[in-house]
């Protein structure tokens, strides 16, 4: 989005990428689970989220990304444990 002479000008671009099989499966799962119309909409939303996260301070951005990652692809470690681990690393 660009602002030119007080008018809002929308500029769109196309982006192509190669995904691993696991990444493609996750996008498919997320698209269905969260009701996105298609995978492109899910990817657009993810890009917008990431761009908005760039405005946060580095440590806050890292915490949010860790929590999001845990929601999408759970591991044996919970989000709160990841955040606690981050605090512990900051203290040392």
Backbone torsions as a table, in degrees:
resi	resn	phi	psi	omega
1	UNK	NA	132.9	179.3
2	UNK	-124.9	147.8	173.9
3	UNK	-110.0	122.2	-178.0
4	UNK	-131.6	121.1	-179.9
5	UNK	50.5	41.3	177.9
6	UNK	78.5	0.4	179.2
7	UNK	-108.1	143.6	178.1
8	UNK	-84.1	123.1	179.6
9	UNK	-116.5	124.0	-180.0
10	UNK	-94.5	130.6	178.2
11	UNK	-122.4	126.1	-180.0
12	UNK	-113.5	149.9	177.5
13	UNK	-132.5	160.3	175.2
14	UNK	-108.7	141.9	-179.5
15	UNK	-129.8	134.0	176.4
16	UNK	-120.3	145.2	179.7
17	UNK	-150.3	159.6	173.6
18	UNK	-103.9	135.1	-179.8
19	UNK	-116.7	151.5	171.9
20	UNK	-72.1	165.6	179.1
21	UNK	-59.9	-40.9	-179.8
22	UNK	-64.7	-42.9	178.7
23	UNK	-62.4	-43.2	179.4
24	UNK	-62.8	-40.9	178.5
25	UNK	-65.0	-40.0	178.3
26	UNK	-64.4	-42.1	178.8
27	UNK	-63.4	-41.4	178.1
28	UNK	-61.9	-45.7	180.0
29	UNK	-62.2	-46.4	-179.5
30	UNK	-64.2	-41.1	179.9
31	UNK	-58.9	-45.0	180.0
32	UNK	-71.3	-45.9	-175.5
33	UNK	-62.8	-39.3	-175.6
34	UNK	-101.5	5.6	172.9
35	UNK	75.8	26.0	174.8
36	UNK	-69.8	146.4	-178.7
37	UNK	-65.7	-34.6	178.5
38	UNK	-158.6	176.8	-178.1
39	UNK	-66.7	-33.1	179.0
40	UNK	-61.5	-40.4	178.3
41	UNK	-64.2	-39.6	177.9
42	UNK	-63.5	-43.0	179.5
43	UNK	-66.6	-42.1	177.2
44	UNK	-58.8	-44.5	179.2
45	UNK	-62.9	-40.0	178.7
46	UNK	-64.4	-41.0	178.9
47	UNK	-65.1	-44.0	177.9
48	UNK	-60.9	-42.0	178.1
49	UNK	-60.9	-46.7	-179.2
50	UNK	-62.1	-43.5	179.1
51	UNK	-61.3	-41.1	177.3
52	UNK	-66.2	-34.4	178.2
53	UNK	-65.5	-27.3	-179.8
54	UNK	-61.2	-21.7	-179.8
55	UNK	-78.8	-12.1	179.7
56	UNK	-82.1	155.4	172.1
57	UNK	-60.8	152.6	-173.8
58	UNK	-51.4	-48.4	-177.0
59	UNK	-65.6	-41.1	178.1
60	UNK	-64.7	-41.5	179.4
61	UNK	-61.9	-43.2	178.9
62	UNK	-61.8	-43.6	179.2
63	UNK	-61.3	-46.8	-179.2
64	UNK	-63.0	-43.5	179.8
65	UNK	-64.0	-37.6	177.1
66	UNK	-64.0	-42.2	179.7
67	UNK	-65.2	-44.7	178.4
68	UNK	-61.5	-44.9	179.8
69	UNK	-59.6	-40.5	180.0
70	UNK	-66.7	-35.5	177.9
71	UNK	-67.4	-37.7	-176.0
72	UNK	-81.2	-45.7	-176.4
73	UNK	-130.3	79.3	-175.6
74	UNK	-58.8	141.8	174.1
75	UNK	-117.5	-167.9	178.1
76	UNK	-74.8	-12.3	-177.0
77	UNK	-103.2	132.8	-179.9
78	UNK	-81.5	164.0	178.7
79	UNK	-59.2	-43.3	-179.0
80	UNK	-64.0	-34.2	176.9
81	UNK	-68.2	-36.7	177.0
82	UNK	-64.6	-42.9	178.6
83	UNK	-64.8	-42.6	178.0
84	UNK	-61.9	-40.1	177.4
85	UNK	-61.3	-40.1	178.3
86	UNK	-62.0	-44.4	178.1
87	UNK	-61.9	-41.2	179.7
88	UNK	-62.4	-42.7	179.1
89	UNK	-64.8	-36.1	179.0
90	UNK	-67.4	-33.3	-178.4
91	UNK	-73.4	-21.0	-177.7
92	UNK	-91.7	NA	NA
